[in-house]
């Protein structure tokens, strides 16, 4: 009888995991679109939202452009956000900007669309130099620097995952984090633990042992990529607040 209950609980948990998994698919109800139009050395970038539903939706968006020059190491961030309404079947332009691309630039463009706290639409475009190989080369260098005294822990992401899909999230986030070159002063830990009877796992994203976000792992690469992009913004906000607080303390 005990074993029968365990089996029933397992089926029950898997059923609701599948339901949650299907609900987390992006761009099925609201589609996020990034349109890039090259004109000589300039790109016109448009962010748009497409309502695939038969009902009006009140939504919010976050639009981020991260530019890194691999030679000068200069980083520029452009963040936009706002609330908007989409009528059934409507395609609405949320923002438009023009940026000049240099040969040594790597640019990540990210558009996220939320219904309250639920991520419905996501689009990401990379323009320019692919820095993923450079980032992998720096991984060993950063690891060696950990043992030195008085060093700032920048660009370090530790892998404490336990499953294949947990590790997939770690790889997606760590590569995106290093390509963005945010490199905040603090070690980021990706910790995974089993929940309940072991069918599901939970990931904690920590900076210096402070949890900034946690979520249940789903066996889907699109979902894990969405979580990676979402966590990147949270990490960026964390380091910006930390820097602002430090500057405020120095003023006194």
C-alpha positions in Angstrom: 0.0 0.0 0.0 2.9 2.3 0.9 4.5 1.7 -2.5 1.2 2.3 -4.3 0.9 5.7 -2.6 4.5 6.6 -3.7 3.7 5.7 -7.3 0.5 7.7 -7.2 2.3 10.7 -5.8 5.0 10.4 -8.5 2.4 10.3 -11.2 0.6 13.3 -9.6 3.8 15.3 -9.4 4.8 14.5 -13.0 1.4 15.5 -14.2 1.6 18.9 -12.6 5.2 19.4 -13.6 4.1 18.8 -17.2 1.2 21.3 -16.8 3.6 23.9 -15.4 6.1 23.1 -18.1 3.5 23.7 -20.9 2.4 27.0 -19.2 6.0 28.3 -19.2 6.4 28.2 -23.0 7.1 31.7 -24.3 5.8 33.4 -27.4 2.8 31.2 -27.7 0.3 33.8 -26.3 2.3 37.0 -26.6 5.2 37.1 -29.0 8.3 39.3 -28.4 9.9 40.4 -31.6 13.2 42.2 -32.2 13.6 43.6 -35.7 17.1 44.7 -36.8 17.6 46.7 -40.0 21.2 47.2 -41.1 22.0 50.5 -42.9 25.7 51.0 -43.6 27.4 50.9 -40.2 24.2 51.6 -38.3 21.4 49.2 -37.2 17.9 50.3 -36.6 16.5 48.2 -33.8 12.7 47.9 -33.2 11.1 46.0 -30.3 7.5 44.8 -31.0 4.8 42.7 -29.3 2.3 40.5 -31.0 -0.9 39.5 -29.3 -1.9 36.0 -30.5 -4.9 35.9 -28.1 -8.6 36.8 -28.7 -8.5 39.1 -25.6 -6.9 42.4 -24.6 -3.8 42.2 -22.4 -2.2 44.7 -20.0 1.5 43.9 -20.1 4.9 45.3 -19.3 8.2 45.0 -21.2 11.9 45.2 -20.5 14.2 46.0 -23.4 18.0 45.8 -22.9 20.9 46.5 -25.1 24.4 45.5 -23.8 27.4 46.7 -25.9 30.9 45.5 -25.3 34.0 46.5 -27.2 36.5 43.6 -26.9 39.5 45.8 -27.4 38.8 48.7 -25.1 36.6 46.7 -22.7 34.1 49.5 -22.6 30.6 48.5 -21.6 27.4 50.4 -22.4 24.0 49.5 -21.1 20.7 50.8 -22.4 17.6 49.8 -20.5 14.0 50.6 -21.3 10.8 49.4 -19.7 7.1 50.3 -19.6 3.5 49.2 -19.5 1.3 48.8 -22.5 -2.0 47.4 -23.7 -2.4 44.9 -26.6 -5.7 44.4 -28.4 -6.6 41.0 -29.8 -4.4 40.3 -32.9 -2.5 43.6 -32.5 1.2 44.0 -33.3 2.5 47.1 -31.4 6.0 48.7 -31.6 7.3 49.2 -28.1 10.6 51.1 -28.9 12.9 52.1 -31.7 16.5 53.0 -31.6 19.6 53.3 -33.9 23.0 52.1 -32.9 26.4 52.3 -34.7 28.3 49.0 -34.9 32.0 49.0 -34.8 34.0 45.9 -36.0 35.1 45.1 -32.4 31.7 45.4 -30.9 29.6 42.6 -29.4 26.0 43.5 -28.8 23.3 41.5 -27.0 19.7 42.7 -27.5 17.0 41.3 -25.2 13.3 41.9 -25.1 11.2 40.4 -22.3 7.4 40.7 -22.0 5.5 40.0 -18.8 2.0 39.6 -17.6 2.6 40.7 -14.0 5.4 38.4 -13.0 4.8 35.7 -15.7 7.2 35.8 -18.6 5.1 35.4 -21.8 7.4 36.7 -24.6 11.1 36.7 -25.1 13.5 37.5 -27.9 17.2 37.8 -28.0 19.5 38.9 -30.8 23.4 39.0 -30.9 25.1 41.3 -33.3 28.8 41.7 -34.0 31.8 39.7 -32.5 31.0 36.4 -30.9 32.8 36.5 -27.5 31.8 33.1 -26.3 35.3 31.6 -27.1 37.0 34.5 -25.5 34.8 34.1 -22.4 35.7 30.4 -22.2 39.4 31.2 -22.3 38.9 33.6 -19.4 37.3 31.0 -17.3 40.6 29.3 -16.3 42.2 32.7 -15.7 39.5 33.7 -13.3 39.7 30.4 -11.5 43.4 30.7 -11.0 42.9 34.3 -9.6 40.6 33.0 -6.9 43.6 31.8 -4.8 45.3 35.2 -4.8 44.9 37.6 -1.9 43.1 40.9 -2.3 41.6 40.0 -5.6 38.2 41.1 -6.8 36.0 38.1 -7.6 34.7 39.2 -11.0 33.2 37.0 -13.7 33.2 33.8 -11.5 30.2 31.5 -11.6 30.3 28.3 -9.6 28.5 25.1 -10.8 26.8 23.3 -7.9 24.2 21.6 -10.0 23.2 18.0 -9.7 21.2 17.1 -12.9 21.7 17.4 -16.6 19.2 20.2 -17.0 20.5 22.0 -14.0 23.9 22.0 -15.6 22.3 23.2 -18.9 21.0 26.3 -17.1 24.5 26.9 -15.6 26.1 26.7 -19.0 23.5 29.0 -20.6 23.7 31.6 -17.8 27.5 31.6 -17.3 28.1 32.1 -21.0 25.5 34.9 -21.3 26.9 36.5 -18.1 30.5 36.6 -19.4 29.5 37.7 -22.9 27.6 40.6 -21.3 30.8 41.5 -19.4 28.8 42.7 -16.4 31.5 41.1 -14.2 30.3 42.4 -10.9 32.5 42.0 -7.8 31.1 38.9 -6.3 31.0 35.1 -6.8 27.7 33.8 -8.3 26.7 30.3 -7.3 24.2 28.1 -9.1 23.0 25.7 -6.5 20.6 22.8 -7.2 18.8 20.6 -4.7 16.1 17.9 -4.8 12.7 18.7 -3.5 10.2 16.3 -1.9 10.5 12.8 -3.1 13.3 13.6 -5.5 11.3 14.1 -8.8 11.9 17.8 -9.0 14.9 20.1 -8.4 15.1 23.7 -7.3 17.9 26.1 -8.4 19.0 28.9 -6.1 21.0 31.7 -7.7 23.2 33.3 -5.1 25.7 36.1 -4.9 28.0 35.9 -1.9 25.6 33.4 -0.3 22.6 35.7 -0.7 19.7 34.2 -2.8 18.5 36.6 -5.5 16.3 34.2 -7.4 15.0 30.6 -7.2 13.0 28.5 -9.6 12.0 24.9 -10.3 14.0 23.2 -13.1 12.1 22.2 -16.2 13.5 19.7 -18.8 13.3 22.2 -21.7 16.2 24.2 -23.2 13.9 27.1 -24.2 12.7 27.5 -20.7 16.2 27.3 -19.3 17.3 30.0 -21.7 14.4 32.2 -20.7 15.4 31.8 -17.0 19.1 32.6 -17.9 18.1 35.9 -19.5 15.7 36.7 -16.6 18.4 36.0 -14.0 21.0 38.1 -16.0 18.8 41.2 -15.5 18.4 40.4 -11.8 22.1 40.0 -11.4 22.7 43.3 -13.2 20.2 45.1 -10.9 21.9 43.5 -7.9 25.4 44.8 -8.8 24.0 48.2 -9.7 22.3 48.5 -6.3 25.5 47.3 -4.6 27.6 49.9 -6.5 25.1 52.7 -5.7 25.0 51.8 -2.0 28.8 51.8 -1.9 29.0 55.2 -3.5 26.4 56.6 -1.1 28.4 55.3 1.9 31.6 56.9 0.5 29.9 60.2 0.4 29.4 60.1 4.2 
